[in-house]
Amino acid sequence: MYESERLLGYSIFNPKLKRVHQLSVDKNFRRKGIGRQLLAYISTNFGEEISVTNIDSSSKEISKFMANIGMKMYIKQYEMELTLK
């Protein structure tokens, strides 16, 4: 989503799986309805049921946003790392 030529927010969505893999809004434009508009566009154009993956559970801001729009967490994932020699 752009305002003039400035990117305010974006989503990466897989219509086949109906999954939002990324959702991001510029920090200076948060709490202005941009995230809701992005998800509303997806819902309107690709079906009412969607899922959002890869939410940073340590981020209170995104967790609160997801709860406010009615999303419910139903599975947790872990990101693991191993250094190979």
N, C-alpha and C positions, 0 to 999 in steps of 0.2 A: 504494500500500500504506500503510495507516494503522495506528498503534498508538494506541488510544483515539481522540483526534481529531487527533493529530499526523501530518502527511504525512511518511512516511519515504522514499518513493521512488515513481517513476512511470515509465511508458513510453507512448510514442505509437506505435501499431502500425497498419499498413494491412493488413488480412487479405486483401484482394484481391491485393496485390502481395507479401504475406508479408515486409514490410519494417518494421523498427523504425526510426523516424525520430528518436526521442529516447529516451534512457534516463538517468535521473538518480536519485541517492540522496543524501539529506541527508549532509553532510560528517561529522556527528557519529555517523552510523550505518553508515558504510562498513566493509567487511571483516567484515560480520556475515551475509553470505549473501543480502542483500536483492536485489541485482542478479541473482544466480543464480535466486532465486525468481521474479522478474518474468519472466525469459527462459524459465524452466521452465514457467510458466503458459502463456505464448504458445505454446511448442513443443507442450505437451500438448493444447491446445485448437485449435490452428490448423495443425498439421503440424510435422514434425521439422525441415524445412529452412526457415530464415529468413535474412534478411540484415539487417545493421545499417548505416545510412547516416549520414553527417555526423559521423564520429569525429574529434575534434581530435587530429591526429597529434603535436602538440607536448606533449600531456598524457601523461606516462609512466604515470600511475596508470591511466587508462582503457585505454591500449595494453597494459599488463601484465594487466589484468583480462580483456580480450578474448582475449589469448593463453592465459591460464590456463583459460578455458572452452572453448578449442579453435577459436576464430574465427581465420580466416586472411584477411589483407588481399590483395585481388586487384585493386584499382584505387585510384588516388589522385585526389582532386579538388582543385581550387583555387578559392578564393573571391576574386573580383576586384571591384574597386571603381573607379568613375570619377565624378568630380564634373562634372556638366553645368552649363554656364553659361547 
